[in-house]
Amino acid sequence: MDKLKVFANKIKKSFFILFIIVSSFFFLNFSDNLFEVSKNLEIFHSIIKELNINYVDQIEPGKIISNAIDGMLESLDPYTNYIQESDVEDYKFMTTGQYGGIGAMIFSKEGLPVISEVYLNTPANKNDLQPGDVILEIDGKSTKEKDPSDISSILRGQVGTNVKILVKRETINKTFELNIKREEIKLDNIPYYGLIDDNIGYIKLNSFTQNATNEVRDALNALKSSYNIKSLIFDLRDNGGGLLHESVFIANLFVEKDKLIVSTKGKNQSKNQVYTTPNNPIEQNMPVVFLVNRRSASASEVLSGSMQDLDRAVIIGERTFGKGLVQNIVPLDYNSQLKVTIAKYYIPSGRCIQAIDYSNRNEDGSVGKIPDSLVTAYKTKNGRVVYDGGGITPDIVLKPVNISKISTSLILKRLIFDYATLFKSKNSSIKEINQFEIGDVIYDDFIAFLDGKDYDYVTDSETNLEELKKAAEEEKYFDKIQKDYEVLYDKIKHNKEADLHNFKEEIKDLLKEEIASRYYFQKGRIQISLLNDPYVKKAIPILKNTKTYEDILTGKYKEDK
């Protein structure tokens, strides 16, 4: 009887949440949807009841209904989500950039959590946790075969509380215990800013959480006072967005007062908003280049897109992600929440940046090809033609930065990571970041380290040749080309030794970044990565040539092919 009462309470709780979620949709159109919703809720309740009575195994009502809710919301768009009570803190972190924890990232290796990165001046850093350290136990409980997300949740907690972890440092074959007091961890929106070239500043913005505008303002003022910069590279690559108002306020640093940056329009007109710049700018005339890629989304697209529409900055990179939907948080019972899409973003030209088809995306999530018939032309302030329906197309479009198959394998197999861990254990320090190099001695040592390690890979040439073979076999032509195939296969078959030589400079750059991060943390990794960054190399001459910069913004620029 007690079990039945517990089950009934679980059903009541889960069903009530489902009812509230559904109600939040259908009350917007009450008369049309009331009967349909009531009917289907009754059917749903009957199904759960019958499953409890007749299903062969014990069911978990909360899990079943949660899955049903997720399935219902997935049919709408990718961004309308049910946030369970256990996930609310994670969502708060996404908007504030703050959490109680130790300040480390982890990944899983052979079923155990391994420290992948430690943030500077955090409890993990203060207690000398290092990348490569293996966490064997947390508060006396084994971490074996636990999911990294579960480990992260366990390491997080109330500020001021302690967490005891048992750590193995494989480079010295030593196991030790640490008792770490959790602190408030604040991830900076700007992990790095600095001078990139003569009088050209650089700001890397990772997110639009609370205080992003103040961080950008402080960085810009510091660059002006320390280096007297005359122009700026503003990096939004891999920035997935955040708080909309922060993108408006950051735009205001470069755009005059009372200019439209973005508006939102949805079914409920009372929630429509118009966002204009509220203040005078601090740099209205400084030449600016924004860098974007396929993972620049949402608030990043509002900022870069509004700068393009107002002809205030040059945009360089790849077409952006195409997320132009506004979400609102609706509190639900039992401390859960509904994140619901209520409107779309429209930037100054009038275009919407949302990808037309949610499902028509590439493997990495970026916008797929959009038929010309589905896009509409708009004009910027200076009359340049821009288009809607699929993110922001840069003024200067660059190809994605791809690396070789051998480099990809070395990264995925964690061999570059492992070598950096070993290097750090043998070298207490390295040169200043602008003087550090991977010479032949270090590279040869890395090659020796790889001896006997598994990092096999398949090149695109091998893949394409294998597909040719399969097609020829299916069409009964392979016997005729078999000898030619075997000769060609021998010529293109990858050779690790040759590839380690052919892609030496690329691999050295990857080693340099990883090793630098062990001594200079995230800031050092970014500094090293900028040295051979093709996007940055494209931006610098444009900022140095006033005519080229102005020609791009007025539509007169013709790029050399």
C-alpha positions in Angstrom: 0.0 0.0 0.0 2.8 2.4 0.9 4.5 1.7 -2.5 1.2 2.5 -4.2 1.0 5.8 -2.4 4.6 6.7 -3.3 3.9 5.8 -6.9 0.7 7.9 -6.9 2.5 10.9 -5.4 5.2 10.6 -8.1 2.6 10.4 -10.8 0.8 13.4 -9.3 4.0 15.5 -9.2 5.1 14.6 -12.7 1.7 14.9 -14.2 1.1 18.3 -12.6 4.4 19.6 -14.1 3.3 18.2 -17.5 0.0 19.9 -17.1 1.6 23.3 -16.3 4.0 23.0 -19.2 1.2 22.2 -21.7 -1.1 24.9 -20.1 1.6 27.5 -20.6 1.3 26.9 -24.4 -2.5 26.4 -24.8 -3.7 29.3 -22.7 -2.3 31.6 -25.3 -5.0 30.2 -27.7 -7.5 28.9 -25.1 -10.7 28.4 -27.1 -9.0 26.5 -30.0 -6.9 24.2 -27.9 -8.8 23.5 -24.7 -10.6 20.3 -25.8 -7.6 18.9 -27.7 -5.3 19.4 -24.7 -7.8 18.0 -22.2 -8.4 14.9 -24.3 -4.7 14.1 -24.8 -3.9 14.7 -21.2 -6.5 12.2 -20.2 -5.1 9.7 -22.7 -1.6 10.3 -21.4 -2.8 9.7 -17.8 -4.5 6.5 -18.9 -1.3 5.2 -20.6 0.8 5.8 -17.4 -1.9 4.1 -15.3 -2.0 1.0 -17.6 1.8 0.9 -17.8 2.0 0.8 -14.0 -0.6 -2.0 -13.8 0.5 -4.2 -16.7 4.1 -3.5 -17.7 6.4 -6.4 -17.1 9.0 -4.5 -15.0 8.8 -1.7 -12.4 8.5 1.6 -14.1 9.9 5.0 -13.0 7.1 7.5 -13.5 9.3 10.6 -13.1 11.7 9.4 -15.8 9.0 8.3 -18.2 7.1 11.6 -17.9 10.3 13.6 -18.1 11.2 11.8 -21.4 7.7 12.5 -22.7 8.1 16.2 -21.9 11.5 16.3 -23.6 10.0 14.6 -26.7 7.1 17.1 -26.8 9.4 20.1 -26.6 11.9 18.7 -29.1 9.1 18.7 -31.7 9.0 22.5 -31.4 12.6 23.7 -31.6 16.0 22.8 -30.1 15.9 25.6 -27.5 12.6 25.1 -25.7 13.6 22.9 -22.8 12.3 21.5 -19.5 14.8 22.2 -16.7 14.5 19.8 -13.9 15.3 20.9 -10.3 18.6 19.1 -10.4 19.7 21.1 -13.5 18.7 24.6 -12.4 22.1 25.4 -10.9 23.8 24.4 -14.2 21.5 26.8 -16.0 22.3 29.6 -13.6 25.9 29.0 -14.3 25.3 29.5 -18.0 23.8 33.0 -17.4 26.1 34.1 -14.6 29.4 32.3 -15.3 29.5 31.6 -11.5 29.3 28.4 -9.5 30.6 26.9 -6.2 33.4 24.5 -6.9 37.1 23.9 -7.2 37.8 25.4 -10.7 38.8 22.5 -12.9 37.6 20.7 -16.0 37.7 17.0 -16.5 37.4 14.3 -19.1 37.2 10.5 -18.9 40.1 8.2 -19.7 39.9 4.4 -19.2 36.8 4.9 -17.0 38.4 7.4 -14.7 38.1 11.2 -14.5 41.2 13.1 -15.5 41.9 16.8 -14.9 42.0 18.5 -18.3 42.3 22.1 -17.3 42.8 24.1 -14.1 41.8 27.7 -13.8 44.2 30.2 -12.4 43.8 31.3 -8.7 41.0 28.8 -8.0 41.0 26.1 -5.2 42.3 23.5 -7.7 45.2 25.7 -8.7 46.0 26.7 -5.1 46.0 23.0 -4.1 48.4 22.1 -7.0 46.0 20.0 -9.0 47.4 19.7 -12.5 46.2 18.6 -15.9 46.7 14.9 -16.2 45.9 14.1 -12.5 43.5 11.2 -12.2 40.7 11.4 -9.6 40.3 8.0 -8.0 37.9 8.9 -5.2 35.7 11.8 -4.1 34.7 11.9 -0.5 35.7 8.2 -0.1 33.6 7.0 -3.1 35.2 5.5 -6.2 34.9 7.5 -9.4 35.4 4.4 -11.6 33.0 4.4 -14.7 31.2 7.5 -13.6 30.2 10.0 -16.2 32.3 13.2 -16.3 29.1 15.3 -16.0 28.3 13.4 -12.8 31.8 14.0 -11.4 31.5 17.7 -12.2 28.2 17.9 -10.3 29.8 16.1 -7.3 32.8 18.5 -7.3 30.4 21.5 -7.3 28.7 22.5 -4.1 28.1 25.2 -1.6 30.8 27.8 -1.2 32.8 27.1 1.9 32.2 23.4 2.1 35.0 20.9 1.6 35.5 18.1 -0.8 38.0 15.3 -0.3 39.6 13.8 -3.4 42.1 11.0 -3.8 44.4 11.8 -6.7 47.0 9.8 -8.7 49.8 11.7 -10.5 51.0 9.2 -13.0 54.1 11.1 -14.1 55.6 10.5 -10.6 53.5 7.4 -9.8 52.3 9.0 -6.6 48.8 8.9 -5.0 47.8 11.6 -2.5 44.7 13.0 -0.8 43.5 16.6 -1.0 40.9 18.3 1.2 39.8 21.3 -0.9 37.5 24.1 0.2 35.0 25.1 -2.5 35.0 28.7 -3.5 32.9 30.8 -5.8 34.3 30.3 -9.3 33.7 33.1 -11.7 34.7 32.4 -15.3 35.7 35.6 -17.0 33.9 36.6 -20.2 37.2 37.8 -21.5 40.0 35.2 -21.0 42.5 37.3 -22.8 43.1 40.8 -24.3 46.3 42.4 -25.5 48.3 44.0 -28.3 48.2 42.0 -31.5 50.3 44.3 -33.7 51.4 47.9 -33.9 48.5 49.9 -32.5 46.0 47.0 -33.0 44.3 45.7 -29.9 42.7 42.3 -29.4 39.8 41.2 -27.2 38.6 37.6 -26.9 35.0 37.4 -25.7 34.0 33.9 -24.7 30.4 34.5 -23.4 27.8 37.1 -22.7 27.2 36.4 -19.0 26.6 39.0 -16.4 29.1 41.8 -16.3 30.4 41.1 -19.9 30.0 44.8 -20.9 32.0 46.0 -18.0 34.8 43.5 -18.8 34.9 44.7 -22.4 34.9 48.3 -21.4 37.7 47.7 -18.9 39.7 45.8 -21.5 39.2 48.5 -24.1 40.3 51.2 -21.8 43.3 49.2 -20.7 44.4 48.7 -24.3 44.0 52.4 -25.0 45.9 53.6 -21.9 48.7 50.9 -22.1 49.2 50.7 -25.8 47.4 53.7 -27.3 45.7 51.4 -29.8 44.1 52.9 -32.9 42.0 49.8 -34.0 40.6 46.6 -32.6 40.1 42.9 -33.4 37.1 41.7 -31.4 37.0 37.9 -31.4 33.6 36.2 -31.1 34.6 32.8 -32.5 33.1 29.8 -30.5 31.0 32.3 -28.5 27.6 30.6 -28.1 25.9 33.7 -26.8 24.2 34.5 -23.5 22.4 37.5 -22.2 20.8 39.7 -24.9 21.1 43.0 -23.1 24.9 42.5 -22.7 25.2 42.3 -26.5 23.3 45.6 -26.8 25.4 47.3 -24.2 28.6 46.1 -25.8 27.4 47.4 -29.2 26.8 50.7 -27.5 30.5 51.0 -26.7 31.0 51.5 -30.4 27.7 53.0 -31.6 26.1 56.3 -30.9 23.2 56.8 -28.5 19.6 55.9 -29.5 20.5 53.5 -32.4 18.4 50.4 -32.9 20.5 47.2 -32.2 17.9 44.5 -32.1 14.1 44.0 -31.7 12.2 40.9 -30.7 8.9 39.8 -32.2 6.7 36.9 -31.2 3.1 35.7 -31.0 2.5 37.5 -27.7 2.9 41.1 -28.8 3.0 42.4 -25.2 6.4 40.7 -24.9 7.9 42.3 -28.0 10.9 44.5 -27.3 13.0 47.1 -29.0 16.6 47.5 -27.8 18.4 50.7 -28.6 21.7 52.1 -27.4 21.1 54.0 -24.1 24.4 55.8 -23.7 27.1 57.7 -25.6 29.8 55.4 -27.0 33.4 55.4 -25.8 34.8 54.6 -29.3 32.5 55.7 -32.0 35.1 56.0 -34.8 37.8 53.4 -34.0 38.1 50.8 -36.8 36.9 47.4 -35.6 37.0 43.9 -37.1 34.8 41.2 -35.6 35.9 37.6 -36.0 33.2 34.9 -36.2 32.8 31.3 -37.1 30.1 28.6 -37.4 29.9 28.3 -33.6 29.3 32.0 -33.0 25.6 32.1 -32.0 22.7 34.0 -30.5 24.1 37.2 -28.7 27.3 36.9 -30.8 25.2 37.1 -33.9 23.2 40.1 -32.6 26.4 41.9 -31.8 28.2 41.1 -35.1 25.1 41.4 -37.2 24.1 44.8 -35.8 27.6 46.0 -36.4 27.4 44.8 -40.0 23.9 46.3 -40.6 25.1 49.7 -39.2 28.3 49.5 -41.2 30.2 50.1 -38.0 32.6 47.2 -38.2 34.0 44.7 -40.7 33.0 41.0 -40.1 35.6 38.3 -41.0 35.3 34.5 -40.8 32.7 31.8 -41.4 28.9 32.1 -41.6 27.6 32.1 -38.1 25.4 29.4 -36.4 22.0 31.0 -37.1 20.3 31.1 -33.7 17.8 34.0 -33.7 15.3 32.8 -31.1 14.5 34.4 -27.8 13.9 32.2 -24.7 12.1 33.1 -21.5 12.2 31.2 -18.2 8.9 30.2 -16.7 9.0 29.0 -13.1 7.2 25.7 -12.5 6.2 23.8 -9.4 8.7 21.6 -7.6 11.6 24.1 -8.3 11.7 23.1 -12.0 11.6 25.6 -15.0 10.5 25.8 -18.6 12.8 27.6 -21.0 10.4 28.5 -23.8 11.0 30.3 -27.1 8.8 33.4 -27.2 10.1 35.5 -30.1 12.7 35.9 -32.8 15.6 38.4 -33.1 15.5 41.1 -35.8 18.7 43.2 -36.3 18.7 46.8 -37.7 18.3 46.0 -41.4 15.1 44.1 -40.5 16.5 40.6 -41.1 16.1 37.6 -38.8 19.2 35.7 -38.1 17.5 32.4 -37.3 18.1 29.5 -39.7 14.9 28.8 -41.6 15.0 25.1 -41.1 16.0 23.8 -37.7 16.8 20.4 -39.1 18.8 21.5 -42.1 22.2 21.8 -40.4 25.7 20.4 -41.0 27.1 17.7 -38.7 28.7 20.4 -36.5 25.3 22.1 -36.1 26.1 25.1 -38.4 23.6 26.2 -41.0 23.2 24.0 -44.0 22.6 25.2 -47.5 19.5 27.4 -47.9 17.7 27.6 -51.2 17.9 31.1 -52.8 14.1 31.1 -53.0 13.8 31.1 -49.2 16.1 34.0 -48.4 15.2 37.7 -48.5 17.6 40.6 -49.3 18.0 43.5 -47.0 20.3 46.5 -47.0 22.7 47.9 -44.5 23.0 51.6 -43.5 25.3 52.2 -46.5 23.2 50.2 -48.9 25.1 46.9 -48.9 23.0 43.9 -49.6 22.7 41.3 -46.8 20.5 38.3 -46.4 18.3 36.6 -43.7 17.5 33.0 -42.9 20.9 31.6 -41.9 23.1 33.5 -39.5 25.5 36.3 -40.4 27.5 36.0 -43.6 30.8 37.8 -43.0 32.0 40.7 -45.2 35.2 38.6 -45.8 34.4 34.9 -45.8 37.2 32.5 -44.8 37.3 28.8 -45.0 37.2 26.7 -41.8 40.5 26.1 -40.2 41.1 22.4 -40.7 44.0 20.3 -39.4 45.6 17.1 -40.8 44.3 13.6 -40.0 47.5 12.8 -38.0 47.1 15.9 -35.9 43.4 15.1 -35.3 44.4 11.6 -34.2 47.1 12.9 -31.8 44.5 15.2 -30.2 41.7 12.7 -29.9 44.0 10.0 -28.5 45.2 12.6 -25.9 48.8 12.1 -26.9 49.6 15.8 -27.3 47.9 16.3 -23.9 49.9 13.4 -22.3 53.2 14.7 -23.7 52.5 18.1 -22.2 51.8 16.5 -18.9 55.1 14.6 -19.0 57.0 17.7 -20.2 55.6 19.8 -17.2 56.7 17.1 -14.8 60.3 17.4 -16.1 60.4 21.2 -16.5 59.4 23.5 -13.7 59.3 26.5 -16.0 59.6 27.7 -19.6 60.5 30.9 -21.3 58.2 33.9 -21.5 55.3 33.2 -23.7 56.6 35.4 -26.6 59.9 33.6 -26.5 58.8 30.0 -26.0 59.4 27.8 -29.1 59.2 24.1 -29.9 62.6 23.3 -31.3 63.8 20.2 -32.9 65.0 18.7 -29.6 61.5 18.9 -28.1 59.9 17.7 -31.3 62.3 14.7 -31.6 61.5 13.9 -28.0 57.8 14.0 -28.8 58.3 11.5 -31.7 60.2 9.2 -29.4 57.3 9.5 -26.9 54.9 8.3 -29.6 56.9 5.1 -30.2 54.5 2.2 -29.5 51.5 4.5 -29.0 48.2 3.9 -30.9 47.3 6.8 -33.0 46.3 5.3 -36.3 44.0 7.2 -38.7 42.5 7.2 -42.1 43.1 10.0 -44.6 40.5 11.5 -46.9 42.3 10.1 -49.8 42.1 6.6 -48.4 38.4 7.0 -47.6 37.6 8.2 -51.1 39.6 5.4 -52.7 37.8 2.8 -50.5 34.5 4.3 -51.7 35.6 4.0 -55.3 36.5 0.4 -54.7 33.1 -0.4 -53.2 31.3 1.3 -56.1 33.4 -0.6 -58.6 32.7 -3.9 -56.9 28.9 -3.2 -56.9 29.0 -2.3 -60.6 31.2 -5.3 -61.5 34.1 -3.1 -62.7 36.6 -3.8 -60.0 38.3 -6.8 -61.7 39.3 -4.4 -64.5 40.8 -1.8 -62.3 42.2 -3.9 -59.4 45.9 -3.6 -60.4 45.5 0.2 -60.9 43.7 0.4 -57.6 46.5 -1.5 -55.7 49.2 0.7 -57.3 47.3 3.8 -56.3 46.6 2.5 -52.8 50.3 1.9 -52.2 51.1 5.5 -53.3 48.5 7.2 -51.1 48.5 4.9 -48.0 49.4 7.1 -45.1 52.8 6.8 -43.5 53.0 8.0 -39.9 56.7 8.8 -40.1 56.2 10.8 -43.3 53.2 12.6 -41.9 55.1 13.5 -38.7 57.6 15.2 -41.0 55.1 16.7 -43.5 52.9 18.2 -40.8 55.7 19.0 -38.4 55.0 22.8 -38.2 51.3 22.1 -37.5 52.0 19.6 -34.8 54.6 21.9 -33.2 52.0 24.6 -33.0 49.6 22.2 -31.2 52.4 21.1 -28.8 53.3 24.7 -28.2 49.7 25.6 -27.2 49.3 22.7 -24.9 52.6 23.0 -23.2 52.2 26.8 -22.8 48.8 26.3 -21.1 50.5 24.2 -18.4 52.5 27.2 -17.3 50.4 30.2 -18.4 46.9 28.7 -18.2 44.1 29.6 -20.7 45.6 33.0 -21.4 48.9 31.4 -22.6 47.1 29.0 -24.8 45.2 31.9 -26.5 48.3 34.0 -26.9 50.2 31.1 -28.6 47.2 30.3 -30.9 47.1 33.9 -32.2 50.6 33.8 -33.6 49.6 31.8 -36.7 45.9 32.5 -36.7 44.7 32.9 -40.3 41.7 35.0 -39.3 43.9 37.4 -37.4 46.4 37.5 -40.2 43.5 38.5 -42.5 42.2 41.2 -40.2 45.5 43.0 -39.5 46.2 44.4 -43.1 42.5 45.5 -43.4 42.8 47.5 -40.2 46.2 48.9 -41.3 44.7 50.1 -44.7 42.1 52.8 -44.1 40.9 52.7 -47.7 40.4 48.9 -47.7 38.5 49.1 -44.4 36.2 51.9 -45.7 35.7 50.3 -49.1 34.4 47.1 -47.4 31.9 49.1 -45.4 30.7 51.1 -48.4 30.5 48.1 -50.7 33.3 49.2 -53.0 35.8 46.5 -52.0 36.6 43.7 -54.5 38.5 40.8 -53.0 41.3 39.3 -55.0 40.5 35.7 -56.0 
